[in-house]
Amino acid sequence: MKKLIILSLLLFTSFKTLAINVIDIAVPDEFVTTMEVTDEYPLVKTGYLTQSISSITDFYQQQLGDPLKITGSENYRTLFYNYQNRKVRISLYHRNYVTEVSIMIEKTL
């Protein structure tokens, strides 16, 4: 019985660790985090930086490859990816000399 309890705790801890680590999508160096939700889906990380939408898009294409889909315009853009078997949406919105970045990760595909 003791072994079963220990095994259950280890598995629970392992799954919880995996879920939290999924939010570890790279962000540019000057990224300032304003919010993180790492304990329930969808996982969310938001923040801002002074780079342009184009340079942030280039950063994510270098980090994650070409997105499955891109929507938006000069002031607003959304990049859609599959990352670690999860749907990822990175939304960029430029205003007042900063670009707001929102990263949302859904449950397993």
TIKOL-64917 format. One line per field, with one value per residue: residue number from 1; residue in one letter; chain; x, y, z of N, C-alpha, C, CB in turn. Coordinates in steps of 0.02 Angstrom, whole numbers. Glycine has a CB too. Layout:
REM residues N
nr = [NUM,...]
rest = [A,...]
kette = [A,...]
n_X = [X,...]
n_Y = [Y,...]
n_Z = [Z,...]
ca_X = [X,...]
ca_Y = [Y,...]
ca_Z = [Z,...]
c_X = [X,...]
c_Y = [Y,...]
c_Z = [Z,...]
cb_X = [X,...]
cb_Y = [Y,...]
cb_Z = [Z,...]
***
This chain:
REM residues 109
nr = [1,2,3,4,5,6,7,8,9,10,11,12,13,14,15,16,17,18,19,20,21,22,23,24,25,26,27,28,29,30,31,32,33,34,35,36,37,38,39,40,41,42,43,44,45,46,47,48,49,50,51,52,53,54,55,56,57,58,59,60,61,62,63,64,65,66,67,68,69,70,71,72,73,74,75,76,77,78,79,80,81,82,83,84,85,86,87,88,89,90,91,92,93,94,95,96,97,98,99,100,101,102,103,104,105,106,107,108,109]
rest = [M,K,K,L,I,I,L,S,L,L,L,F,T,S,F,K,T,L,A,I,N,V,I,D,I,A,V,P,D,E,F,V,T,T,M,E,V,T,D,E,Y,P,L,V,K,T,G,Y,L,T,Q,S,I,S,S,I,T,D,F,Y,Q,Q,Q,L,G,D,P,L,K,I,T,G,S,E,N,Y,R,T,L,F,Y,N,Y,Q,N,R,K,V,R,I,S,L,Y,H,R,N,Y,V,T,E,V,S,I,M,I,E,K,T,L]
kette = [A,A,A,A,A,A,A,A,A,A,A,A,A,A,A,A,A,A,A,A,A,A,A,A,A,A,A,A,A,A,A,A,A,A,A,A,A,A,A,A,A,A,A,A,A,A,A,A,A,A,A,A,A,A,A,A,A,A,A,A,A,A,A,A,A,A,A,A,A,A,A,A,A,A,A,A,A,A,A,A,A,A,A,A,A,A,A,A,A,A,A,A,A,A,A,A,A,A,A,A,A,A,A,A,A,A,A,A,A]
n_X = [41,97,191,109,48,160,201,89,96,218,187,83,153,246,161,106,221,256,148,166,290,263,230,349,389,500,540,575,725,703,574,438,352,180,75,42,-30,-20,-73,-190,-285,-335,-157,-75,26,70,135,246,346,468,494,457,310,346,482,465,386,481,571,495,478,608,628,521,494,409,246,87,-17,-49,-128,-200,-137,-36,-37,-88,-65,-79,-3,-7,32,85,147,242,139,27,-94,-43,-58,1,-19,0,2,17,39,51,195,239,237,114,113,34,30,-48,-86,-164,-249,-185,-173]
n_Y = [-60,62,79,99,221,306,291,345,479,517,506,601,719,719,737,861,941,929,998,1128,1161,1176,1307,1367,1430,1515,1687,1853,1939,2067,2057,2094,2021,2021,1944,1775,1617,1465,1353,1301,1258,1363,1384,1535,1672,1837,1995,2132,2225,2333,2308,2291,2223,2146,2111,2034,1932,1876,1830,1727,1642,1600,1533,1437,1394,1401,1469,1383,1457,1629,1776,1942,2113,2262,2318,2221,2050,1873,1722,1552,1396,1224,1153,1048,951,1030,1158,1318,1491,1645,1807,1971,2143,2307,2463,2630,2640,2517,2336,2224,2059,1905,1742,1592,1431,1283,1132,964,909]
n_Z = [0,39,-61,-171,-141,-140,-274,-338,-294,-352,-490,-501,-468,-574,-687,-657,-658,-794,-853,-806,-861,-996,-1027,-1049,-1169,-1274,-1247,-1306,-1252,-1187,-1144,-1040,-916,-880,-838,-790,-812,-751,-696,-744,-891,-1027,-1035,-1001,-1047,-1033,-1088,-1127,-1247,-1329,-1460,-1637,-1718,-1828,-1801,-1685,-1736,-1823,-1725,-1662,-1771,-1789,-1668,-1657,-1783,-1944,-1932,-1923,-1968,-2003,-1950,-1964,-1960,-1989,-1861,-1779,-1750,-1762,-1724,-1761,-1692,-1672,-1530,-1434,-1444,-1422,-1452,-1494,-1477,-1523,-1493,-1554,-1522,-1568,-1492,-1432,-1432,-1385,-1397,-1362,-1303,-1308,-1256,-1280,-1229,-1268,-1209,-1233,-1402]
ca_X = [0,142,221,57,41,220,198,37,123,269,153,48,205,273,113,101,282,250,100,195,346,240,229,417,403,548,518,633,761,675,504,417,293,128,30,52,-77,16,-103,-251,-287,-274,-100,-69,82,64,185,256,414,468,509,402,275,387,541,442,366,544,597,459,492,673,622,471,484,354,181,37,-61,-39,-184,-191,-116,25,-45,-111,-49,-83,34,-35,81,80,209,237,72,-25,-107,-15,-77,40,-52,41,-37,62,9,88,266,255,199,89,119,-5,43,-98,-74,-222,-235,-157,-212]
ca_Y = [0,119,87,126,292,340,291,393,546,530,517,665,770,719,767,932,972,934,1050,1194,1174,1190,1380,1390,1452,1569,1756,1897,1960,2125,2043,2108,1981,2054,1894,1705,1568,1403,1298,1277,1272,1372,1417,1602,1716,1901,2044,2182,2247,2390,2286,2293,2159,2108,2081,1982,1877,1844,1794,1664,1597,1569,1489,1384,1377,1436,1455,1349,1509,1697,1821,2008,2170,2294,2333,2162,1988,1812,1665,1489,1342,1164,1149,993,922,1075,1216,1380,1552,1702,1868,2031,2203,2364,2528,2673,2625,2449,2281,2177,1990,1856,1673,1548,1360,1241,1063,919,901]
ca_Z = [0,42,-128,-215,-124,-164,-347,-357,-282,-403,-554,-497,-471,-641,-733,-640,-683,-868,-871,-792,-906,-1063,-1037,-1059,-1238,-1271,-1257,-1317,-1191,-1152,-1128,-972,-902,-841,-810,-807,-784,-764,-659,-777,-963,-1066,-1004,-1031,-1027,-1068,-1072,-1179,-1262,-1375,-1528,-1685,-1731,-1877,-1769,-1640,-1779,-1844,-1667,-1653,-1827,-1775,-1610,-1664,-1853,-1977,-1902,-1965,-1996,-1977,-1965,-1937,-2001,-1963,-1790,-1742,-1785,-1722,-1751,-1736,-1692,-1631,-1491,-1386,-1453,-1398,-1494,-1465,-1512,-1500,-1519,-1548,-1532,-1559,-1477,-1385,-1434,-1361,-1426,-1312,-1325,-1269,-1276,-1251,-1244,-1253,-1189,-1283,-1465]
c_X = [43,172,171,48,100,220,146,61,175,237,117,97,234,226,106,162,279,204,129,250,325,241,298,434,449,515,581,662,728,601,490,351,244,80,50,-2,-46,-16,-168,-248,-344,-220,-91,-8,74,119,192,330,411,484,446,370,317,447,521,419,428,574,562,468,560,669,579,461,426,288,136,-6,-42,-100,-166,-167,-51,21,-65,-95,-55,-47,6,18,53,147,199,166,17,-34,-82,-35,-37,10,-8,-2,8,21,53,161,287,213,180,90,77,8,-9,-87,-134,-201,-208,-202,-250]
c_Y = [63,133,118,201,332,345,342,465,565,545,584,723,775,753,842,970,980,991,1119,1210,1192,1266,1408,1401,1512,1637,1798,1922,2017,2116,2055,2070,2020,2005,1824,1663,1500,1343,1273,1296,1319,1406,1484,1637,1780,1947,2094,2194,2301,2371,2289,2224,2116,2075,2027,1921,1839,1803,1726,1616,1564,1518,1428,1361,1417,1418,1418,1400,1576,1738,1890,2059,2198,2304,2274,2100,1930,1757,1602,1433,1280,1157,1097,963,964,1132,1278,1438,1610,1764,1928,2092,2263,2428,2565,2652,2558,2398,2234,2107,1946,1787,1630,1477,1320,1172,1023,911,835]
c_Z = [0,-26,-176,-203,-150,-240,-371,-349,-335,-471,-555,-503,-541,-690,-719,-666,-759,-887,-860,-841,-977,-1077,-1052,-1133,-1232,-1282,-1269,-1251,-1153,-1134,-1054,-960,-859,-809,-833,-774,-802,-730,-688,-851,-980,-1025,-1039,-1003,-1067,-1044,-1129,-1190,-1315,-1446,-1572,-1691,-1778,-1844,-1719,-1679,-1802,-1787,-1659,-1711,-1819,-1719,-1623,-1736,-1883,-1945,-1951,-2001,-1964,-1997,-1939,-1987,-1972,-1887,-1747,-1782,-1736,-1760,-1720,-1745,-1659,-1596,-1436,-1385,-1423,-1448,-1458,-1509,-1481,-1534,-1504,-1564,-1518,-1546,-1428,-1378,-1403,-1398,-1370,-1342,-1279,-1298,-1241,-1276,-1221,-1232,-1247,-1343,-1465]
cb_X = [-47,197,245,-9,33,283,180,-27,153,316,104,9,260,288,45,93,344,225,36,221,391,170,199,465,337,603,477,613,830,683,486,409,312,90,-43,122,-151,87,-114,-314,-293,-289,-35,-133,153,-6,252,221,458,518,537,425,205,410,582,384,326,594,589,385,488,725,594,406,471,353,148,-7,-136,28,-251,-143,-171,36,-94,-187,23,-157,112,-101,145,61,228,255,70,-8,-183,63,-154,117,-122,104,-100,106,-63,55,303,243,240,17,194,-81,117,-170,-8,-268,-299,-142,-165]
cb_Y = [0,106,19,89,301,303,221,382,551,470,461,670,756,649,732,941,931,868,1041,1196,1115,1163,1414,1340,1468,1559,1782,1956,1980,2186,1970,2185,1915,2103,1909,1681,1575,1409,1318,1306,1207,1413,1372,1643,1683,1932,2011,2248,2188,2441,2214,2318,2171,2154,2135,2008,1902,1897,1837,1678,1635,1624,1527,1407,1302,1419,1520,1302,1491,1729,1795,2006,2224,2361,2387,2167,1991,1793,1672,1471,1365,1099,1219,1018,853,1104,1223,1376,1566,1694,1877,2027,2205,2374,2519,2672,2678,2444,2244,2196,1966,1873,1650,1573,1334,1237,1029,851,904]
cb_Z = [61,95,-155,-204,-48,-140,-373,-315,-213,-409,-568,-431,-420,-664,-727,-564,-663,-897,-830,-721,-908,-1073,-976,-1031,-1278,-1324,-1196,-1362,-1209,-1195,-1147,-958,-866,-885,-829,-786,-814,-742,-588,-743,-1002,-1129,-1008,-1016,-1039,-1056,-1057,-1161,-1287,-1352,-1528,-1753,-1760,-1933,-1733,-1595,-1840,-1867,-1603,-1643,-1893,-1757,-1552,-1636,-1861,-2053,-1879,-1923,-1983,-2005,-1935,-1882,-2004,-1997,-1781,-1726,-1816,-1708,-1738,-1773,-1657,-1674,-1460,-1315,-1421,-1328,-1512,-1459,-1508,-1517,-1489,-1596,-1487,-1622,-1449,-1317,-1400,-1284,-1481,-1289,-1327,-1270,-1258,-1270,-1210,-1313,-1162,-1253,-1525]
***
